[in-house]
Amino acid sequence: MSASAPFLLPIDTAPMEAKRADAIPVEQGVWQYEPKWDGFRCLSFKTGNAVDIRAKSGKPLARYFPELVDHLSNLPAAQFVIDGEILIEHTGNYSFDALQMRLHPAESRIRKLAVETPAKLMVFDMLVDPTGQVLTDRPLSGRRAALERLVRSIGSADIQLSPATLDLMQAKKWLQDSGGNTDGVIAKRLDGPYLPGERAMVKVKRMRTADCVVGGFRYLADRREAGSLLLGLYDKDGRLDHVGFTSTISNDERTELTHRLEALREPPGFTGKAPGGPSRWSTERSGEWEPLRPELVVEVRFDHVTGDRFRHGTKLLRWRPDKSPSQCTFDQFR
């Protein structure tokens, strides 16, 4: 592997990105639809035996996924640049937590995990084909055909072709079923070129709501006013697990809300999994929070759940004084 290898595109080439939309675009014959995978987006470069894998941020990923480097370098195709998503299957589903564990400083740890939880590459676009032709100016329909030929010639379970369809009903089904292994639907224009770094695709996510107990809160970094609410759900044994947060608190209500929360301060707040443990959105302030008596319930909107936690921050929709905290269970995720 060499970052200075003569790849046919610069290794700092940025993947084409997507702009968010509330609904799937419907013009017949204009769009190709694909599942939006919940993994590490990357571009994979190959020339001869030299391979480089770059994240959407431009950071190198090859050292964290040596098994993918081996797969790509051993392919018969002499050269290519492909766009895809790194995924790791764990207990029958793709696990974002398993991907996060790969970002480890110790090579010995990475090598061990590469054997125990091997990654695969789910590919969905091609920027350079095995003949050395740069395809970025070609329409998606042509790039997809070239990618399908490459994947057929590989015949490997470690490098898979992402499904694609022109059928709107199938796209709607993918959207309805998203929230586990997938994160929504991507729509791409069939006649569109590959535009690195530009938001030339459309992404649509399935938004859901849940009623959660407010088990704690954090102050703002610069003053003692409520900055975020810490959300909890009861597990089957009646323990309140921390599942995420919401910080969509309006400035107009912040002072009054802070007084209301401070009047409810009482440990432990969460009786199961508590804030401050390992998570993908941990920060240096993750251990600083105020526990509350479990009396307040809020309805929040979320887009994705991973490992019984909200993958991203949620949007506060409304307070639910009509809802009993004991009704806020993980059954809402099923």
VEXDREN-2710 file (C-alpha; in Angstrom, 1 decimal):
% VEXDREN-2710
k/r/px/py/pz
1/MET/0.0/0.0/0.0
2/SER/1.4/3.4/-0.9
3/ALA/-0.2/6.8/-0.8
4/SER/2.2/8.0/-3.5
5/ALA/1.2/5.2/-6.0
6/PRO/0.2/6.4/-9.5
7/PHE/-3.6/6.2/-9.0
8/LEU/-5.6/7.5/-11.9
9/LEU/-7.4/10.1/-9.6
10/PRO/-5.9/12.0/-6.7
11/ILE/-6.4/10.3/-3.4
12/ASP/-7.9/13.5/-2.0
13/THR/-10.8/13.1/-4.5
14/ALA/-14.0/13.7/-2.4
15/PRO/-17.0/11.3/-2.8
16/MET/-20.1/12.8/-4.3
17/GLU/-22.5/13.7/-1.6
18/ALA/-26.3/14.0/-1.1
19/LYS/-28.7/16.7/-0.1
20/ARG/-31.5/15.9/2.2
21/ALA/-35.1/15.7/1.1
22/ASP/-38.4/14.9/2.9
23/ALA/-39.6/12.6/0.1
24/ILE/-38.3/10.3/-2.5
25/PRO/-38.1/12.0/-6.0
26/VAL/-40.7/10.4/-8.3
27/GLU/-40.0/11.3/-11.9
28/GLN/-40.2/8.0/-13.8
29/GLY/-37.1/7.1/-15.8
30/VAL/-35.0/9.9/-14.2
31/TRP/-33.9/8.4/-10.9
32/GLN/-32.0/5.3/-9.7
33/TYR/-32.7/4.3/-6.1
34/GLU/-30.4/2.6/-3.7
35/PRO/-30.4/1.7/0.0
36/LYS/-28.4/4.2/2.2
37/TRP/-26.0/2.0/4.1
38/ASP/-25.0/2.7/7.7
39/GLY/-21.3/2.2/7.5
40/PHE/-18.0/4.1/6.7
41/ARG/-18.3/5.8/3.3
42/CYS/-15.1/5.6/1.3
43/LEU/-13.3/5.7/-2.0
44/SER/-11.0/2.7/-2.8
45/PHE/-8.1/3.3/-5.2
46/LYS/-6.1/0.5/-6.8
47/THR/-3.2/0.5/-9.3
48/GLY/-1.3/-2.8/-9.5
49/ASN/-0.8/-4.1/-6.0
50/ALA/-1.0/-0.6/-4.5
51/VAL/-4.3/0.1/-2.6
52/ASP/-5.5/3.2/-0.7
53/ILE/-8.8/3.6/1.0
54/ARG/-10.0/7.1/2.0
55/ALA/-12.9/8.2/4.2
56/LYS/-15.3/10.9/3.2
57/SER/-13.3/13.3/5.3
58/GLY/-10.1/12.4/3.3
59/LYS/-8.6/10.5/6.2
60/PRO/-6.8/7.2/5.4
61/LEU/-8.7/4.1/6.4
62/ALA/-6.5/1.3/5.0
63/ARG/-4.5/0.6/8.2
64/TYR/-7.8/0.0/10.0
65/PHE/-9.1/-2.5/7.5
66/PRO/-6.1/-4.7/6.4
67/GLU/-8.4/-7.5/5.2
68/LEU/-10.0/-5.1/2.7
69/VAL/-6.6/-4.0/1.5
70/ASP/-5.7/-7.6/0.9
71/HIS/-8.9/-8.4/-0.9
72/LEU/-8.5/-5.4/-3.2
73/SER/-4.8/-5.8/-3.9
74/ASN/-5.4/-9.5/-4.9
75/LEU/-8.2/-8.8/-7.4
76/PRO/-7.4/-9.6/-11.0
77/ALA/-8.5/-6.1/-12.1
78/ALA/-5.3/-4.1/-12.5
79/GLN/-6.7/-0.7/-11.6
80/PHE/-9.9/1.1/-10.6
81/VAL/-11.4/3.7/-8.3
82/ILE/-14.7/2.7/-6.7
83/ASP/-17.1/4.3/-4.3
84/GLY/-18.7/2.3/-1.5
85/GLU/-19.4/1.7/2.1
86/ILE/-17.4/-0.4/4.6
87/LEU/-19.6/-2.7/6.7
88/ILE/-19.1/-5.2/9.4
89/GLU/-21.6/-8.0/10.1
90/HIS/-22.2/-8.9/13.7
91/THR/-24.8/-11.3/15.1
92/GLY/-26.7/-11.2/11.8
93/ASN/-26.7/-7.4/11.3
94/TYR/-24.3/-4.7/10.3
95/SER/-22.8/-3.1/13.3
96/PHE/-21.6/0.5/13.4
97/ASP/-20.1/-0.1/16.8
98/ALA/-17.9/-2.8/15.3
99/LEU/-16.7/-0.3/12.8
100/GLN/-15.9/2.2/15.5
101/MET/-13.8/-0.4/17.3
102/ARG/-11.5/-0.6/14.3
103/LEU/-10.3/3.0/14.8
104/HIS/-7.7/1.8/17.3
105/PRO/-4.1/2.9/17.6
106/ALA/-2.7/-0.6/18.2
107/GLU/-2.0/-2.6/15.0
108/SER/-2.2/-5.8/16.9
109/ARG/-5.7/-5.0/18.0
110/ILE/-6.8/-4.1/14.5
111/ARG/-5.3/-7.4/13.1
112/LYS/-7.2/-9.4/15.8
113/LEU/-10.5/-7.7/15.0
114/ALA/-9.9/-8.1/11.2
115/VAL/-10.0/-11.9/11.8
116/GLU/-12.8/-11.9/14.4
117/THR/-15.1/-9.4/12.6
118/PRO/-14.0/-9.1/9.0
119/ALA/-15.3/-6.1/7.0
120/LYS/-16.8/-6.1/3.6
121/LEU/-17.1/-3.4/0.9
122/MET/-20.5/-2.6/-0.4
123/VAL/-19.9/-0.8/-3.7
124/PHE/-22.3/1.5/-5.6
125/ASP/-20.3/3.6/-8.0
126/MET/-17.2/3.6/-10.2
127/LEU/-15.0/6.6/-11.0
128/VAL/-12.2/4.7/-12.9
129/ASP/-12.8/1.3/-14.6
130/PRO/-10.3/-1.5/-14.9
131/THR/-9.1/-0.3/-18.4
132/GLY/-8.0/3.0/-16.9
133/GLN/-10.9/5.0/-18.3
134/VAL/-12.0/7.9/-16.0
135/LEU/-15.8/7.7/-15.8
136/THR/-16.7/10.7/-13.8
137/ASP/-18.1/12.6/-16.8
138/ARG/-20.1/9.5/-17.8
139/PRO/-23.8/9.2/-16.8
140/LEU/-24.7/7.0/-13.9
141/SER/-26.2/4.4/-16.1
142/GLY/-22.9/3.8/-17.8
143/ARG/-20.9/3.9/-14.6
144/ARG/-23.3/1.4/-13.0
145/ALA/-22.9/-1.0/-15.9
146/ALA/-19.1/-0.9/-15.6
147/LEU/-19.3/-1.5/-11.9
148/GLU/-21.6/-4.5/-12.4
149/ARG/-19.1/-6.0/-14.8
150/LEU/-16.3/-5.6/-12.3
151/VAL/-18.3/-7.2/-9.4
152/ARG/-19.3/-10.1/-11.6
153/SER/-15.7/-10.7/-12.5
154/ILE/-14.7/-10.7/-8.9
155/GLY/-17.2/-13.2/-7.5
156/SER/-16.3/-12.4/-3.9
157/ALA/-18.5/-12.1/-0.9
158/ASP/-16.1/-9.5/0.5
159/ILE/-16.9/-7.0/-2.2
160/GLN/-20.6/-6.8/-3.0
161/LEU/-22.7/-4.8/-5.3
162/SER/-25.3/-2.6/-3.6
163/PRO/-28.9/-3.2/-4.9
164/ALA/-30.3/-0.6/-7.2
165/THR/-33.7/-0.1/-8.8
166/LEU/-35.7/2.2/-11.0
167/ASP/-38.9/1.0/-9.3
168/LEU/-40.4/3.7/-7.0
169/MET/-42.4/1.1/-5.0
170/GLN/-39.2/-0.8/-4.2
171/ALA/-37.5/2.4/-3.1
172/LYS/-40.5/3.2/-0.8
173/LYS/-40.2/-0.3/0.7
174/TRP/-36.5/0.2/1.4
175/LEU/-37.3/3.5/3.1
176/GLN/-40.1/1.9/5.2
177/ASP/-37.7/-0.9/6.2
178/SER/-34.8/1.3/7.0
179/GLY/-33.5/2.0/10.5
180/GLY/-31.6/-1.2/11.1
181/ASN/-28.9/-2.1/8.6
182/THR/-29.8/0.8/6.3
183/ASP/-30.2/4.5/7.0
184/GLY/-32.7/5.5/4.3
185/VAL/-32.7/5.7/0.5
186/ILE/-30.4/7.5/-1.9
187/ALA/-31.7/8.7/-5.3
188/LYS/-29.3/9.4/-8.2
189/ARG/-30.1/10.9/-11.6
190/LEU/-29.5/8.2/-14.3
191/ASP/-28.1/10.9/-16.6
192/GLY/-25.9/12.5/-14.0
193/PRO/-22.1/12.6/-14.0
194/TYR/-20.1/11.9/-10.8
195/LEU/-19.4/15.2/-9.2
196/PRO/-16.8/14.8/-6.4
197/GLY/-17.6/16.8/-3.3
198/GLU/-20.9/18.1/-4.6
199/ARG/-24.4/17.3/-3.2
200/ALA/-25.7/15.9/-6.4
201/MET/-27.6/13.0/-5.0
202/VAL/-30.8/13.0/-2.8
203/LYS/-31.0/11.2/0.5
204/VAL/-34.3/10.5/2.3
205/LYS/-34.5/9.1/5.8
206/ARG/-37.4/7.5/7.6
207/MET/-38.2/9.7/10.6
208/ARG/-39.8/8.2/13.6
209/THR/-40.9/9.4/17.1
210/ALA/-40.5/8.0/20.6
211/ASP/-41.7/9.0/24.1
212/CYS/-38.7/9.2/26.5
213/VAL/-38.1/9.8/30.1
214/VAL/-35.9/12.8/30.9
215/GLY/-33.4/11.1/33.2
216/GLY/-30.9/14.0/33.4
217/PHE/-29.6/17.1/31.8
218/ARG/-26.3/18.9/31.0
219/TYR/-25.6/22.5/31.4
220/LEU/-24.4/24.7/28.5
221/ALA/-20.6/24.8/28.3
222/ASP/-20.4/28.6/29.0
223/ARG/-23.2/29.1/31.6
224/ARG/-25.4/27.2/34.0
225/GLU/-28.5/26.9/31.9
226/ALA/-29.9/23.7/30.4
227/GLY/-28.1/22.8/27.2
228/SER/-29.4/19.2/26.5
229/LEU/-31.8/16.7/28.0
230/LEU/-30.6/13.2/28.5
231/LEU/-33.2/10.6/27.4
232/GLY/-34.0/7.2/28.8
233/LEU/-36.2/4.2/28.1
234/TYR/-37.1/1.4/30.5
235/ASP/-35.8/-2.1/29.7
236/LYS/-37.7/-5.4/30.4
237/ASP/-36.3/-5.5/33.9
238/GLY/-37.6/-2.0/34.7
239/ARG/-34.2/-0.3/34.6
240/LEU/-33.9/3.2/33.0
241/ASP/-31.3/3.1/30.2
242/HIS/-29.7/6.2/28.7
243/VAL/-30.5/6.2/25.0
244/GLY/-29.5/9.6/23.7
245/PHE/-30.1/13.3/24.0
246/THR/-31.9/16.3/22.6
247/SER/-30.5/19.8/22.5
248/THR/-33.3/21.5/20.6
249/ILE/-34.2/23.8/23.4
250/SER/-35.4/27.3/22.4
251/ASN/-33.6/30.2/24.1
252/ASP/-37.0/31.6/25.2
253/GLU/-37.8/28.6/27.4
254/ARG/-34.2/27.8/28.5
255/THR/-34.2/29.8/31.8
256/GLU/-37.6/28.6/33.0
257/LEU/-36.8/25.0/32.0
258/THR/-33.5/25.1/33.9
259/HIS/-35.3/26.1/37.1
260/ARG/-37.8/23.3/36.5
261/LEU/-35.1/20.7/36.0
262/GLU/-33.0/21.8/38.9
263/ALA/-36.0/21.3/41.2
264/LEU/-36.1/17.7/40.1
265/ARG/-32.4/16.9/40.7
266/GLU/-32.0/13.6/42.5
267/PRO/-29.7/10.7/41.9
268/PRO/-29.4/8.2/40.3
269/GLY/-31.3/9.5/37.3
270/PHE/-30.6/6.4/35.2
271/THR/-30.7/3.0/36.9
272/GLY/-29.4/1.0/33.9
273/LYS/-27.0/2.3/31.3
274/ALA/-25.9/5.8/32.3
275/PRO/-24.4/8.7/30.4
276/GLY/-20.6/8.9/30.3
277/GLY/-20.0/5.3/29.1
278/PRO/-18.5/4.5/25.7
279/SER/-20.5/5.9/22.8
280/ARG/-19.9/7.2/19.3
281/TRP/-20.8/10.7/20.4
282/SER/-18.8/10.8/23.7
283/THR/-17.0/14.0/24.4
284/GLU/-14.8/15.2/27.3
285/ARG/-18.0/16.5/28.9
286/SER/-19.8/13.2/28.7
287/GLY/-19.4/12.5/32.4
288/GLU/-20.7/15.8/33.5
289/TRP/-24.5/15.6/33.9
290/GLU/-27.2/16.2/36.5
291/PRO/-29.5/13.3/37.5
292/LEU/-33.3/13.8/37.7
293/ARG/-36.2/12.1/39.3
294/PRO/-37.9/10.2/36.4
295/GLU/-41.0/12.3/36.2
296/LEU/-40.8/14.2/32.9
297/VAL/-41.6/12.7/29.5
298/VAL/-40.9/14.2/26.1
299/GLU/-41.7/13.1/22.6
300/VAL/-38.7/13.3/20.2
301/ARG/-38.1/12.6/16.6
302/PHE/-35.2/10.4/15.5
303/ASP/-33.9/8.8/12.3
304/HIS/-31.8/5.8/13.3
305/VAL/-31.2/3.5/16.2
306/THR/-28.0/1.5/16.7
307/GLY/-27.4/-0.8/19.7
308/ASP/-30.6/0.4/21.4
309/ARG/-29.4/4.0/21.3
310/PHE/-30.3/7.0/19.1
311/ARG/-27.5/7.2/16.5
312/HIS/-27.8/11.0/16.2
313/GLY/-29.2/13.8/18.4
314/THR/-33.0/13.9/18.4
315/LYS/-35.4/16.8/17.9
316/LEU/-37.7/17.7/20.8
317/LEU/-41.3/17.8/19.5
318/ARG/-43.3/18.3/22.7
319/TRP/-43.6/17.6/26.4
320/ARG/-45.9/14.7/27.3
321/PRO/-47.5/15.4/30.8
322/ASP/-50.2/12.9/29.8
323/LYS/-47.7/10.1/29.5
324/SER/-46.6/8.0/32.4
325/PRO/-42.8/7.5/32.5
326/SER/-43.3/3.7/32.9
327/GLN/-44.9/3.7/29.5
328/CYS/-41.5/4.8/27.9
329/THR/-40.1/1.4/27.0
330/PHE/-37.9/-0.1/24.3
331/ASP/-41.0/-1.6/22.6
332/GLN/-41.2/1.7/20.7
333/PHE/-38.1/0.6/18.7
334/ARG/-39.5/-2.8/17.7
END
